[in-house]
Amino acid sequence: MSENSNPNNVENDEFNLINEDSDYKDLITRLNEIKSTIALLEKAIFK
């Protein structure tokens, strides 16, 4: 029987988790920027 889990798979999984974490942080940052922009637009519209 061959073993599916090898060191390369573990390293790839760790790399993918790091990338996903980074992607989520980038997404949250971008969403916060959009939120700020919307707040500024609302202030300008409702003056």
Helices and strands as residue ranges (DSSP letters): H 7-45
